[in-house]
Amino acid sequence: MFVAVYEFEVKEGAGSSFREAWLEVTKAIYEHCGSFGSRLHISDKPNILVGYAQWPDQEAWERDRNITDEDYHRARSEMLDCLVQSKIVYQLEVSDDYLQPILASQC
């Protein structure tokens, strides 16, 4: 499994708008491009959000994404308008995995 880690610096006051647009963009990439989805995290730094997206492999992540969905393009534009900058922080291959979907106490 391949993981891309992103850092987003969001304009002051644009956090909610960014998060809404990010979700729509992420849904479209999941539905149309074969990703496993993504998570977005609030960091300990002001206006910095960190996201990571999971893919079956790096080749799937690198493929051209010719998404024609108008809602995707609108949301992507809104997302970009909220940003000061963004960057890919890491490109990772999963080596070991013990992330669980439920707490052990709930088993």
Number of C-alpha atoms within 10 A of each C-alpha: 13 19 21 18 18 17 19 22 18 24 15 11 10 14 19 11 15 22 17 13 23 22 18 18 21 21 17 21 19 17 13 14 18 15 21 17 17 19 13 18 12 13 12 8 8 10 17 19 20 18 18 18 20 22 21 14 15 16 10 14 18 9 9 9 12 8 14 10 10 9 14 19 15 13 21 18 13 17 22 16 16 21 18 13 13 15 11 13 14 12 13 14 15 10 7 6 7 5 6 7 6 8 7 7 5 5 5
